[in-house]
């Protein structure tokens, strides 16, 4: 399944930040850049493996927003996604070259799960979301 198919189905058409169209930037990525130094820490701290991080980008809904507070040196985005095993994850990602690099991952908190559920309901009700 292509990443752009998931992104454009799950978002409104006005998904932009100071860096441009977030959906277009992520959808143009040919894949993921695994951070071998960070992955063991994320696994140990939050019990999330790199494969699950990547799966979250293909589940629906996939909600992404700019992380302006932490984007001083590079673009960073916060994302809410779901794995194939129905684990709901909060992710922080950036672009390394043309590839997506997940920098942080953990289980969603209650407020984030509610936002994800609301977005899921909107995608089922409105075909243009």
Buried (B, 14 or more C-beta within 10 A) or exposed (E): EEBBEBBBBBBEEEBEBEBEBBBEBBBEBEEBBBBEEBBEEBBEEBEBBBEBBBBBBBBBBBBBEBBEEBBEEEBBBBBBBBBEEEBBBBBBBBBBEEEBBBBBBBEBEEEBBEBBEEBBEBBEEEEEB
